[in-house]
Amino acid sequence: MVFLRDEGSVFSAPLELVWQFVGSGDRHSEAHGHSNTHRKALPGHSGEYSWEQPFLGGAHRFTMRWTSFYPTGLAYEVLEGPFTGSTFFLYYTPMGDRTGVTVVGEFVSPTLPIPEIAPAVDRFFTIEFAQDHAAIQALQAKIRDAPSERGRVDGTPDQ
C-alpha cells in the first residue's frame, strides 16, 4: 500500500457549486469522457459508479463505491480498475468564492508495481481535477449569464 495526500488544488467556484457539479450525473460523466457508465444507488448517501475511460495507455473499466458526507466530502472504495482495493477520501475546504480540494488515501494496484502507484494516482487525479475545473467554470458561466438562474446555485429558475 502507498499512502498519498494531495492538497493544494483549488476550484475557482464556491463549495455549493462544486457540490452541484459533483452530483450532476451525466454532466459530471461527460466532463471526464466516461463511457459505458452505470450508477447504482445504495442505502444512505451512497452509491456505486462504473465507467470506462482511457488511462495508462489503454481502456480501463473503473468501479467505485462512494459515500457522501455533505458538505465535507466523499469517501471512496475502488472495486474495479487499476487501483482496485484502494480507499480514499476527497474533501473540500470552503474558501468563499473558491473551494480547496484534498485527496487522502491508501492506494494499491493489482497491475502496477509499488513504485509506479504514486505517479499513476497523481496522473489520474491531475487529469480528473483539470476536467472538473473546466466543467465547473462552464457551469458557473452558464449560471452567471442566465438572468433567470442568477443567484441560484442549483440552476433552477427563480419562482
N, C-alpha and C positions, 0 to 999 in steps of 0.2 A: 504494500500500500504506500501511496505517496500522499502526504498531507500538503494541501495547497491553500493559499489565501491570496486572493486577488482583490485589491481595493484601490480606489482612486478614480475609477471610471465615474463619469457624471453625465446624466441626461440633462439636456437643456430644456427641461419641462418640469412642472410641479408633480408631486407624488400622485395626486389623483388622476392626472392624465396618463402617467406611466401605468397605473393600475388599469385604467380603461383600455389601454392598448394591450396589455398582457392578457386580459380577459376577453379579447375581441374575437377569439376563434379563428375564422378564416383569414381575417386581416393579418393576424399575427403569423399564421402559417405562410401566407403569400409573401410577407416581408422576408422570410427565410428561404423561399423557393422550395418549401417542403412539398412532396408529392405522396400519393397513396396514404393520406392521413386517416387516422381513426381516433375518435375520442370516446372515452367511457367514463361516465360519472360514477363515483364511489361515495359511500356514506360520508357525511360531514362535508367539509370543504375540500374534498379530494377528488382525484381522477387519474386516469391513465391516458397518455397521449402517445401515439405511434406515428412514425413518418419515415420517409426515405429522403436522403439527400446525398450529394457527393461530399466525400470527406476522405482525407488521406489517400488521394489518388484513385478512389473507387466509389461506387454507390454503396451506401450502408443503410440498413434499417435500424432505427432507434426506437426504443420504447422506454418511457419514464413514468413512474408513479409520482404524483405530486400532492402536496397538501398546502393549502393557502393559509397563511397567518396574517390576514389583512389587518393593518396596513404595513406590518413589519417586513414580510417577505414570504418566501416559498421554500419548502423542503422537498428534495428530490431523491428518488431511488432509481438508479438506472437498471432496467430489467433486460435490455437488449441493445446491442451495438458495441462499438469499440471500447466503451467504458463500462460494460456490464459488471455489476457488483459494486459500483461506486455510489456513494451517498454524499450529498452536498446541500448547503443552504445558500440561498440567494437572498440577501436582504437589502432593503432600501433605507437611505437616510434622507429625510426631508431637509431641503436647503432653500426654502422659499420658492422661487421660480425654477429651481433646479433640484435634481434628485441624485444622490450618491448611490452607487451600486457596489456591493461587496459579495464575493463568492468565497465560501469556505467549505472545504470538504476533504474526504478521503477518497482518492481515486485509484482504481485498479484497471487492468485490461486483460482480457483473455487472449489478445493477439499481439500486444505491444510489450517489448521488454521494459523493465522498470525505468531505465534511463530515458526512454522515449515518451513516457506517460506525461510528465510535466510539460514538455514542449507541445505535445499534441493537444492537451487540455487547454493550454494557453492559446493555441491557434483556434480551437473550437470557440472559446469564449470571446476572442478578439473579433472573429467573424460575426458571431451572434450579436455582440454589442453594437457593432457598426451597422448591421442591418436593422436592429431595433431602433437605434438612434435616428436613422434616416426616416423610418416609418413613423416614429413619434413626432418628428419635426413636420412631416407631411400632414399628420392628423392635427397637430397644433395649428398649422397654417389654414387648414380647412375650417376648423372651428373659428379661428380669428376672422377669416374672410366671409363667413356666413352670418349675416346680421341676425337672423332668427335663431342662430345657435350660440351667439356670443354670450359668454359668461356661463355656459352650461358645460361642465366637464364631460358629462355623459353623452353629449351630442344630440340630446333630444330637444325638439323645438320648445321654446317657451310657450306657456299656455296663456 
